[in-house]
Every structure is written in structure tokens, then in C-alpha cells.
């Protein structure tokens, strides 16, 4: 059994996948958990530093100001400091002392500023008929093996097109939260292969 921290997660999806396999799994986020379970509401960096020993960290740092999907607004985000704050937060997680970690984020500027990801995965490689290119930066963990690759004709949803219309969500207070949820097939693969 490992003590696992899922940082920047309010959905509980990844936390619960590890908990089902008997791990002492905790999520943390500035928001409360959407589902019952072990959750610390607060700053992830403080939780990493002050809440005891963690064996494994899976982190989903905020991507709004560093993902290439928002490149149109990079000049304003650089000027007012939002982008640098996001980079600093990401790098603080990357430099933490937890021996095993996976940091997840969409394609963004981290690949240029720090290093390329160890792996890029897609939901359709884990049984979901969606496309959402997701980068993984790994420390001490193997690349995540695909579990259920859907053939091209079966998928049909590309360029972040999803049956739920996540790619077309209009502005709202919970848009980022909805778009950032981890697909269950991916969370199950993480828990079974890294747990």
C-alpha cells in the first residue's frame, strides 16, 4: 500500500481509482471534493510539503495560462504575471521531493521552458472515443501502457471533439473544471500500473 497524493484534483476520479486498489489515496485542491473521499482543501504545494510523507504524486496543475490552446492570450498573461505564476507553480511541483510522480498537462509552454514530456497519451488509447492530447512528465515511473485502443472508425471524435461537447463549452465558472476531469480509463490505468 502506498500513500498517494492526487494534487489539483477536485473530481476524485484518480483518487478513487487508487483507493479502490487499497492505497491510502488523497486528493487536494483549492476547491472542495465533488465526491466523498479523502480530500484536503488547500494549496497543493503546502500539502506536498506539510502533510507527511507521500510515496506517489499525480499532479494536474492549472493549465489555463500555459496551454497552447490559449496562445492567443499569451501576451496579456505574460504582461500581468499569470503565465509566470503558472510556470512557477508547475516547476515547484516538478522540483518536489516525492520520489515517484506524474505531472499531467495539455500541450503547452512547459515543453519549451523545461523539457519535453516523457509521454503523450490520448483518451482513445484507454477506451474513450475522444481525442485530448495529454502530456505526462514522469519521475521514477514507467510510461503508461495503453489498455484499450479504439480503432479509427470507432472513435470519430478528433481535435478535442467529445460526445459531451466539452470542446464547445461556453464561458462559465465551471468550464475549466469540467474540461480538466480525467477519463476513468486513464485513471484506472494509472492506478493499476503505477499503484
N, C-alpha and C positions, 0 to 999 in steps of 0.2 A: 504494500500500500504506500502510495506517495502522497505528500501534501502538495496540492496543485492550486495555483492561483490563475484565474482567468481574468486578466486585467482589462478594464474598459469594456465590460460586458454587463448589460442590464437585462438581456433576454433570458439568461440562464441556460441557453441551449448547449453550449460547450461544457459548462459546469456540470449540468445534469448527465451528460454523456459519460464524464469521468466518475461521477458519483454512482451511477448505475453499475460501474465496474469495481466498486468498493473503495475508491480513493477518497481521501479527505479533501474534497474539492470545494473551492470558494470562488465566487465571482466578486468583483468590486467595480464600482462605477460611481460617478457623481450623482447618478440617478438611482432611485430605489429599484430593486429587482422586480421584473414583470411577473415572475413566477416564484412560488415558495421555494426556499432552499437557503443554503449558507451564503450570505451576501454581506459584504461590508460596503456601506455607502460612504464614499470618501475618495480622496485623491490616491490614485494608483501608486504613485511614487512613494507616498507616505506608507501605504500598506506594504509595499515591497520592502521598505527599509525598517519599519517598526513593528510588524506583526509576526515576528518569529521567523523560523527557517522555512523556506519553500524549496521543494525538490524540483518542481517544474513550473514554468511560467508560460502561459499562452496569452499574448497581448494583442489587443486590437486598438492601437492608438488612433485618435481622431485624425481623419484623413482630409477633411474639408479644405484645408488650406495648403495641402501638399500634393494632392492627387492631380494628375494631368487633366482630368475631366474639368477642373476649374481653372485651367491655364489662362483663360480669357481675363480672369480677375487677379492674376499673379502680381501685377504692378501695384495695385491698391493694397493687396495683402502684404507685400514686401514693405511698402511705404508706411503702413500703420503698425507693423510688427507682428501681425497674426501669423504670417508664414514662418518667421524665425522662431516664434514661441512654439509652433507645432513641431518644427525640426528639433528644437532643444528638448522637447518632451520625448519625442521618438528616440533621440540619442541617449537621453537619460535612462530609458528603458533598456536600450541596446547595451549600455555600459553597466547594467546592474550585476550583482554578484551571484545571481541564481545560476546554478551550473547548467541546467537544461532550459532552453527556451525556443519558442517560435514566435516571431513577431509577424503579424499579418497586416497587409495594407494593399490597396489597389496600386496600379502602376502610377508612379509619381516621381518627385524630385529626389527622393532618398537614394535611388539607384545611381544618381549622378553625384550627389553630395557625399555619400558614404561608400556604398558598394552595391553591386548588383545582387538581387535576391538569389538564394540558393535554389529556389524552385518557384515556378508559376503554375498554379492549378486552376481548374475550371469546375463549376458545379456539374457539368455533363460528364465529368470523369468519375463522379460519385453518385450517379443515378438520378440526377435532376436535369430536366430538359431546358436548362438555362445556360447562358454564357455570362460570366462575370470574372474576368481575368483577375486573379488574386495572387499577390507576391508573398512568399514566405522567406524570412531571414531566420536561419536556424543556428543554434549553438548546441552541440552535443547530441543532436537528434538526427536520425536518418531522414532522407526525403520521404514524403508521404506517398505511399503506393496507391495507385488508382484501385477502386473497389468495384465499380460498375460503370464502365464506359459505354455511353449510349451512342449508337451509330448515327451518322449524319441525318438520314431521313427521319429518324425518330425524334431528334432534337428540334430542329426547326426554329429555334429561338437563338438569335445571334446578336452580337453587338449590344449586350446588356438588355436584350429584349426578353421579357419574362411573362408567363401567363397571368401573373398578378398585376402586371403593369407597373412594377417598381421603377422601371426606367423612365416612365412617363408621369411620375407623381409630381403634382404641382407643389409650389411652395407651401410649407406648413411647419408647425412646431415639431412634429414628429417624423418628418420626411427622412432625415439622416438616420434616425433610429431604425426605421422600417428598412431602409436600404442596406443598413450595415449588419443585419441579422445573418448569422452563419447558417448555412444549409445543414440540415440534420445529417445527411450523408457524409459531409465533410467532418462534422463534429464527431460522428461515430468512428470515422477512420482515424482521427486524431487520438481518441480515447483508446481504441483497440491497438493501434500501432505504437503510440508513444506512452501509453499507460502500462 
